């Protein structure tokens, strides 16, 4: 770790302080860090002010964050050959900047877009950017093998994604997931919005609609670090409550969907109603059911008065017994247990190799929770959660969600009990970003680790804005969960992860 700079979550540092290593030294240092139980938080390329191509890595090892950089050539030895945690990051860099990770074992495009340097793409003639979907899928040969293709247009109102199964009878040998059909250029929008900074938080909270609080919080903390903005304790408490309400609403909705996938309809109906109650609590705080507009650099945009606090206290008190009863109904039904147990298992060793995060990682035995490891806002005042079943199957992922719901229901009233005023700020906020600086922020969104990383130039303008949604880590975990499973278990496995298409497509 001697060649890496140790940093803090949400700490602005000078770009000059980030070690600029020779590539071979950089690669060895980063791979050594990830081999010793380290995980990739950010790994991306950017062009500096002289149009030189640079590479940045942010690695977490326990409670410590490290960063380093190097110059990047048009071709470089792939990190993925030695550590699978770099797999998606290297494919993304290849597509965004037209550089080749030599001998990458699975080098395919991610989002079907031209690279930002206007170079020819490196994927070859079979990867036509004019025909999304022209993509060389993995195949399994054999007389008994058949292929099942699902999507990108689905029967329900879900986002576009293609799932290609290689099967023998009902058993799945391989699932390959291809996304990227709705690439919106979110990172470029964030970089280009520098002239109109009041647009930045609007874009950030729209990265993934069900994670509006998670992404807007990461964005706000990054701007606060670079601009030296102070956030009062009351606003920190409100922001923490909002993130936990977002967690409850999504987990409850997904437990209902899992109930529906095993044809156990009473919990589906109950959880659907209950989810609406918690979305309405967000409406009470922010004026809309997804919390948009609430979190802004410098604090919160709306006052949260005693009347609203009491509404939240009463609603949580009224709904908690019903949640307990419906969860008991779901998790005690032998028909449900028979479908959940030993289905879609991702063992800890595989989860660690892939770098899974959030409840998917914890359900496979990886204890990482950013609320504990890198507590922001008021999380230092919240007791940590624990998980009982962590064998990596659908039952484990469902049970971790149940435990997180109950943990949040205990945490929010304790935060509401603190007699701290939360003064709203005037928006849009006027600020100046520190020049030639770098910051990375991490929060535990409801799916897992959300991270935003900003670099500024000598004038304090945004040079590079990098977004990482937890789904970027976890889609490969879903593919692994289908190995040697019946294809009819795909909806159940899929919903147990419930990953974001738009959070991935960016």
Buried (B, 14 or more C-beta within 10 A) or exposed (E): BEBBBEBEBBEBBEBEEBBEBEBEEBBEBBBBBBEEEBBBBBBBBBBBEEEEBBBBBBBBBEEBBBBBBBBBEEEBBBBBBEBBBBBBBBBBBBBBBBBBBEEBEBBBBBBBBEBBEEEEBBBEEEBBBEEBEEBEEEEBEEEEBEEEEBBBEEEEEEBBBBBBBBBEEEBBBBBBBBBBBBBBBBBBBBBBBBEEBEBBBBBBBBBBEBBBBBBBBBBBBBBBBBBEBEBBBBBBBBBBBBBBBBBBBBBBBBBBBBBBBBEBEEBBEBBBEBBBBBBEBBBBBBEEBBBBBBBBBBBBBBEBEEEBBEBBBEBBEEBBEBBBEBBEBBBEBEEBEEBBBEBBBBBBEBBBBBBBBBBBBBBBBBEBBBBBBBBBBBBEBBEEBEBEBBBBBBBBBBBBBBBBBBBBBBBBBEBBEEEEEBEBBEBBBEBEBBBBBBBBBBBBBBBBBBBBBBBBBEEBEBBBBBBBBBBBBBBBBBBBBBBEBBBEBBBBBBBBBBBBBBBBBB
